[in-house]
Amino acid sequence: MIGLSHFFHLQDQLLASLIPRSVTLPIALTISSDLGGLGSVTVLFVITSALLSLIIGPDLLKKAGIRSKSAKGLAMGT
């Protein structure tokens, strides 16, 4: 993420909002706030990341040949 932010010349405040995108929303907001990020941008990217995972995840696990319900639950974060 940091490499991409330098490549696209993102502001530090926007980068701080993008870093915690793969955790639960309350934790992401706390991390973003501590880093000086924007709460609204953090919410947008956390929810977008979660929706993409829900849409793509099951098919990706099926194509990878993972059949165990426990393994699927662990991989999807439940």
C-alpha positions in Angstrom: 0.0 0.0 0.0 2.8 2.4 0.9 4.5 1.7 -2.4 1.3 2.4 -4.4 0.7 5.6 -2.4 4.1 6.9 -3.4 3.6 5.8 -7.0 0.2 7.7 -7.2 1.5 10.6 -5.0 -1.2 10.2 -2.4 -1.3 12.6 0.5 -0.2 11.2 3.9 -3.7 11.8 5.3 -5.3 9.6 2.5 -2.6 6.9 3.1 -3.4 6.9 6.8 -7.1 6.3 5.9 -6.3 3.4 3.6 -3.8 1.4 5.8 -6.4 -0.2 8.1 -8.8 -1.5 5.3 -8.8 -5.2 6.2 -9.9 -5.1 9.8 -13.3 -4.5 11.5 -14.7 -1.0 11.1 -14.3 0.1 14.8 -10.7 -1.0 14.8 -10.0 0.6 11.4 -11.5 3.9 12.6 -9.3 3.9 15.7 -6.2 3.1 13.7 -7.0 5.7 11.0 -7.7 8.3 13.7 -4.5 7.6 15.5 -2.5 7.9 12.2 -4.3 11.1 11.2 -6.5 9.7 8.5 -10.0 10.6 7.4 -12.8 8.6 9.0 -15.1 8.8 6.0 -12.5 7.5 3.6 -11.6 4.7 6.0 -15.3 3.7 6.2 -15.6 3.7 2.4 -12.5 1.5 1.9 -13.3 -1.0 4.8 -16.8 -1.6 3.5 -15.6 -1.8 -0.1 -12.9 -4.3 0.9 -15.5 -6.4 2.9 -18.0 -6.5 0.0 -15.4 -7.5 -2.5 -14.2 -10.3 -0.2 -17.8 -11.5 0.2 -18.3 -11.5 -3.6 -15.0 -12.9 -4.7 -14.0 -15.1 -1.7 -16.3 -18.1 -2.0 -15.5 -18.6 -5.7 -11.8 -18.2 -5.1 -11.9 -20.8 -2.4 -13.9 -23.2 -4.6 -11.3 -22.7 -7.5 -8.5 -23.3 -5.0 -10.1 -26.7 -4.1 -10.8 -25.9 -0.5 -13.7 -28.0 0.7 -13.5 -27.9 4.5 -16.1 -25.7 6.1 -13.7 -24.9 8.9 -11.0 -23.8 6.4 -13.5 -21.7 4.5 -14.7 -20.0 7.7 -11.2 -19.3 8.8 -10.2 -17.9 5.4 -13.3 -15.7 5.2 -12.8 -14.3 8.7 -15.5 -16.1 10.7 
